[in-house]
Amino acid sequence: MKARICVVQINYMKDDPDGHIERMKGIISEHASADLIVFPELILHGHPSAEIPEGLLYRKMRVHHAFVSEDMYEFVRRAGARVIIGELRRQREKYFNVATYIDSGTVQSYTKTHVHWSENFVAGGRLKTFDTPLGKVGITICFDAAFPEVWRVLALNGADIIVNISAVPRSFPVKYMWRRMQGAALNNQVFVIYANRPGEHFSGYSAVLNPQGDIVVHADDEEAVIQAEIDLDDVWTWRDEEVIYPNRRPLLYREITKKNAQSVTPLTASSGG
């Protein structure tokens, strides 16, 4: 089964939020025939960072952003598109970093489970795969990518495509994120879609990778829309050639479920959020 993937590497227009939403809608309309359109982390509302301080963003969330999500969902439905967006969710004084899959028949969301130490979000408690016309799609958000267990669980739950939406800062080298994506694709024999934000604060270099870990297409550090045609049958062709899953020995891996008593929380290190 062939599929056309569209990765939208844009930044949030903090000085013109209404214009930003219209720009997103224009991109969705232009690429609605794609099988999947992927936007970066928190692209719908902005990211609390040096670019938009947390207090300001959260005040906007109470007023300006109250109906932005529902409006976007309805727009995607009318366009007949399939879209993954990053958004901010608020429940009273709690904030959640969310990835949402929308198509004409469903809205399904995943809450970031591995919250970066520099963020103040409430962590989600469940890894999820999403039922789509492409089959099962797994979604991760930025810092989730640092945990190999996340990728393997999503693959074991049936994902042939795993998406990582990010807002990785420029201080965290692109080569490290690409290595993570390449390792995740190769070790789990899945397609990986990496959608990162560009701009002054973020590093860009979004990419689509095949199940062997090869980069099929990528952007640079500027705003761009990149596209790739992938063949989902390649997942099973490669799994037949390199037979990993039937040879797993889960009883040997029980240690990974135990918290390492010697681990420490870094205070000053810089990493992808």
VMD Tcl script that draws the C-alpha trace (Angstrom):
set ca {
  {0.00 0.00 0.00}
  {1.51 3.29 -1.10}
  {0.94 6.50 0.82}
  {1.91 10.13 0.29}
  {3.22 11.80 3.43}
  {3.37 15.58 3.84}
  {5.49 17.05 6.65}
  {4.87 20.71 7.41}
  {7.93 22.32 8.99}
  {6.67 25.73 10.08}
  {6.95 27.84 13.19}
  {4.22 29.48 15.26}
  {3.45 33.09 14.30}
  {3.31 34.55 17.79}
  {2.64 38.09 16.54}
  {-0.30 37.03 14.38}
  {-2.09 34.00 15.84}
  {-5.14 34.45 13.63}
  {-2.96 34.67 10.54}
  {-1.09 31.60 11.72}
  {-4.30 29.54 11.87}
  {-5.27 30.72 8.40}
  {-1.83 29.74 7.13}
  {-2.24 26.24 8.58}
  {-5.65 25.93 6.94}
  {-4.20 27.04 3.61}
  {-1.50 24.36 3.81}
  {-4.08 21.71 4.70}
  {-6.28 22.74 1.78}
  {-3.36 22.67 -0.64}
  {-2.22 19.21 0.47}
  {-5.58 17.65 1.40}
  {-5.05 14.86 -1.13}
  {-2.02 13.59 0.82}
  {-2.60 10.45 2.85}
  {-1.21 12.10 5.98}
  {-0.24 15.70 6.82}
  {1.96 16.16 9.90}
  {2.58 19.43 11.76}
  {5.11 19.95 14.60}
  {4.68 19.96 18.37}
  {2.32 22.59 19.87}
  {1.96 24.25 16.48}
  {-1.69 25.17 17.06}
  {-1.24 27.30 20.17}
  {2.48 28.00 20.48}
  {5.18 26.56 22.68}
  {6.06 27.93 26.13}
  {9.70 28.83 25.62}
  {11.98 31.80 25.17}
  {9.80 32.56 22.15}
  {6.53 32.71 24.11}
  {6.91 32.86 27.91}
  {4.69 30.40 29.76}
  {2.62 32.99 31.60}
  {1.74 34.86 28.41}
  {0.86 31.69 26.51}
  {-1.33 30.38 29.30}
  {-3.19 33.68 29.61}
  {-3.87 33.55 25.87}
  {-5.06 29.98 26.31}
  {-7.82 31.20 28.63}
  {-9.05 33.87 26.24}
  {-7.91 33.83 22.63}
  {-7.38 30.09 22.15}
  {-10.60 28.83 23.70}
  {-12.14 27.58 20.43}
  {-9.11 27.19 18.17}
  {-8.94 23.40 18.44}
  {-12.58 22.66 17.64}
  {-12.46 25.08 14.72}
  {-9.40 23.30 13.31}
  {-10.95 19.86 13.76}
  {-14.03 20.94 11.83}
  {-11.92 22.48 9.08}
  {-9.94 19.26 8.62}
  {-13.18 17.25 8.44}
  {-14.63 19.54 5.78}
  {-11.38 19.42 3.80}
  {-11.44 15.61 3.80}
  {-7.84 15.59 5.01}
  {-5.92 13.45 7.50}
  {-3.84 15.59 9.80}
  {-1.69 15.29 12.93}
  {-1.24 18.52 14.87}
  {0.43 19.45 18.13}
  {-1.74 21.43 20.53}
  {-2.05 22.64 24.10}
  {-4.89 21.35 26.29}
  {-6.04 23.03 29.47}
  {-8.05 21.57 32.35}
  {-8.46 24.28 34.95}
  {-4.88 25.13 35.91}
  {-3.34 22.00 34.40}
  {-1.79 22.02 30.92}
  {-1.14 19.06 28.65}
  {1.08 18.71 25.58}
  {-1.06 16.81 23.07}
  {-0.79 15.32 19.58}
  {-4.11 14.94 17.79}
  {-4.99 12.90 14.72}
  {-8.00 14.20 12.77}
  {-9.78 12.87 9.72}
  {-13.33 13.03 8.37}
  {-14.59 10.48 10.86}
  {-12.54 10.75 14.04}
  {-10.48 12.86 16.42}
  {-7.96 10.88 18.51}
  {-5.38 12.35 20.88}
  {-2.20 11.34 22.67}
  {-0.78 13.22 25.67}
  {3.00 13.49 25.94}
  {4.13 10.89 28.46}
  {7.78 11.91 28.93}
  {7.73 15.56 29.88}
  {11.08 17.30 29.54}
  {12.52 18.65 32.80}
  {12.31 22.20 31.41}
  {8.54 21.96 30.89}
  {5.57 22.29 33.25}
  {3.09 20.00 31.53}
  {1.17 17.19 33.19}
  {2.45 13.87 31.81}
  {0.10 11.47 30.07}
  {-0.21 7.92 31.32}
  {-0.73 5.87 28.18}
  {1.07 5.09 24.92}
  {-1.37 4.90 22.02}
  {-1.69 3.75 18.43}
  {-4.32 5.33 16.22}
  {-6.60 3.50 13.80}
  {-6.38 5.26 10.43}
  {-7.02 4.36 6.78}
  {-3.25 3.75 6.58}
  {-3.46 1.21 9.38}
  {-2.21 1.77 12.91}
  {-0.11 4.88 13.46}
  {1.84 5.55 16.65}
  {2.53 9.08 17.81}
  {5.26 10.40 20.10}
  {6.13 13.95 21.12}
  {9.69 15.31 21.20}
  {11.39 14.01 24.40}
  {9.42 10.74 24.12}
  {11.88 9.88 21.35}
  {14.70 9.47 23.88}
  {13.10 6.32 25.32}
  {13.53 3.20 23.17}
  {10.81 1.41 25.12}
  {8.22 3.83 23.72}
  {8.99 2.98 20.12}
  {8.99 -0.77 20.77}
  {5.66 -0.70 22.60}
  {4.04 1.20 19.74}
  {5.48 -1.23 17.19}
  {4.32 -4.23 19.25}
  {0.87 -2.65 19.32}
  {0.74 -2.77 15.55}
  {2.14 0.56 14.33}
  {3.76 0.46 10.89}
  {4.28 4.23 11.01}
  {5.45 6.11 14.10}
  {5.30 9.90 14.08}
  {7.40 12.14 16.29}
  {6.28 15.77 16.43}
  {8.86 18.05 18.02}
  {10.05 21.50 18.99}
  {13.71 20.61 19.45}
  {15.87 23.62 20.35}
  {18.92 24.58 18.32}
  {21.09 23.80 21.35}
  {20.44 20.07 20.81}
  {22.36 18.98 17.68}
  {20.34 17.77 14.72}
  {22.63 14.75 14.29}
  {21.46 13.37 17.65}
  {17.78 13.62 16.75}
  {18.43 11.99 13.38}
  {20.34 9.18 15.07}
  {17.40 8.60 17.38}
  {14.98 8.50 14.47}
  {17.21 6.23 12.41}
  {17.71 3.83 15.31}
  {14.00 3.79 16.08}
  {13.11 3.03 12.46}
  {15.74 0.30 12.03}
  {15.34 -1.37 15.42}
  {11.55 -1.46 15.22}
  {11.22 -1.92 11.44}
  {8.76 0.92 10.99}
  {8.48 4.09 8.96}
  {9.31 7.14 11.07}
  {8.01 10.63 10.39}
  {9.83 13.41 12.22}
  {8.20 16.86 12.17}
  {10.23 19.53 13.95}
  {9.83 23.29 14.16}
  {12.32 25.67 12.48}
  {13.08 29.26 13.36}
  {15.32 31.23 15.66}
  {14.88 28.87 18.61}
  {14.25 25.50 16.94}
  {16.41 23.31 14.72}
  {14.14 22.03 11.91}
  {15.52 19.18 9.77}
  {12.25 17.25 9.70}
  {12.52 13.93 7.88}
  {10.80 10.77 6.68}
  {12.71 7.52 7.29}
  {12.13 4.00 5.98}
  {12.14 0.76 8.05}
  {15.87 0.29 7.38}
  {16.59 3.66 8.99}
  {17.42 5.45 5.73}
  {16.34 9.08 5.37}
  {13.97 9.21 2.40}
  {13.53 12.99 2.40}
  {14.40 15.82 4.77}
  {14.17 19.57 5.21}
  {16.87 21.98 6.36}
  {16.47 24.58 9.12}
  {14.09 26.86 7.17}
  {10.32 26.66 6.88}
  {9.33 24.05 4.31}
  {6.74 21.50 3.29}
  {8.36 18.20 2.35}
  {6.65 15.20 0.78}
  {7.49 11.53 0.38}
  {5.75 8.55 -1.15}
  {6.19 5.44 1.00}
  {5.12 1.84 0.46}
  {3.81 0.29 3.66}
  {4.45 -3.16 2.24}
  {8.15 -2.39 2.74}
  {7.61 -2.89 6.49}
  {6.64 -6.50 6.05}
  {9.17 -7.18 3.30}
  {11.95 -6.06 5.65}
  {10.49 -7.94 8.63}
  {10.49 -11.13 6.55}
  {14.13 -10.55 5.63}
  {15.38 -9.45 9.08}
  {13.28 -11.53 11.46}
  {13.30 -9.69 14.79}
  {9.91 -9.98 16.44}
  {9.48 -13.80 16.55}
  {12.96 -14.04 18.09}
  {12.34 -11.69 20.97}
  {12.80 -13.07 24.53}
  {10.68 -10.79 26.73}
  {11.52 -12.60 29.97}
  {15.10 -11.38 29.62}
  {13.98 -7.76 29.39}
  {12.20 -7.42 32.71}
  {14.89 -5.13 34.12}
  {13.75 -2.28 31.87}
  {10.52 -2.01 33.87}
  {12.42 -1.35 37.09}
  {13.35 2.20 37.99}
  {17.10 2.66 38.13}
  {17.87 3.68 41.70}
  {21.07 5.39 40.56}
  {19.40 7.66 38.01}
  {19.46 11.38 38.59}
  {17.48 14.26 37.14}
  {19.71 16.57 35.10}
  {19.51 20.21 36.15}
  {21.40 22.06 33.49}
  {21.77 19.73 30.53}
  {20.24 20.75 27.22}
  {18.17 18.33 25.21}
  {15.23 18.06 22.88}
  {11.93 18.82 24.64}
}
mol new
graphics top color blue
foreach p $ca { graphics top sphere $p radius 0.5 }
foreach p [lrange $ca 0 end-1] q [lrange $ca 1 end] { graphics top cylinder $p $q radius 0.2 }
display resetview
